[in-house]
Amino acid sequence: MARSVITFHFVLRDAAGRLLDTSRGGAPVTFVEGDGAVIDGLAAGLRGLPAGARRVLVVPAAQGYGERDGELVRRVPRRSLPVEDIKVGDRFQTGPDRHAPIVTIAGIEGDEVVLDANHPLAGVELHFEVEVIAVRPATAEERRRGASGTAGGG
C-alpha cells in the first residue's frame, strides 16, 4: 500500500462535548500512515481525505485508547510511593525507563493508594473535528522512520 504523509488540525471532545485537546493555536499534526503515531480510529478516518477536507470523526473506545481494564487498577501501600505529598489525579511514571507505565492516583484510602494504569482516555468515545491541511506521498525515508507529531497517540 502506498503510504501518505498527512498534516491536519484537530479539536478533540468527549461524547458530552467537553474539550479534551486541540492543535488549534499551535502547529498542525503530521504523521505517516501506518506508523502508529495516531490512534487507529483517527488514522482510519483520515485515510483518503484530500487537503481541505473537514470532518467530524467519532472514534469508539476500542479504536482509540481501548476499553478500561479493571486489572490495571491496584491498591498499594502509601509508603511504597516515591513521594509523600500526593493527591487524587496526580500522575507519575512507575520507573526510570521512559517506557515504564504511567499511573494515575485514583483514590487515597487511609494507608492505601489506588493506582490506575489505564490511559486517561480508556473507555471514552472520542469526537474529533479534523481539518486536513496537506496530503502527500511518503518518501522512502519517512516510510522507514515515520514522521514526528502525535494526536491521540499514546
Helices and strands as residue ranges (DSSP letters): E 4-14, E 19-22, E 29-32, H 40-46, E 54-59, G 61-63, G 70-72, E 73-77, G 78-80, E 91-93, E 102-109, E 112-116, E 126-137, H 140-145
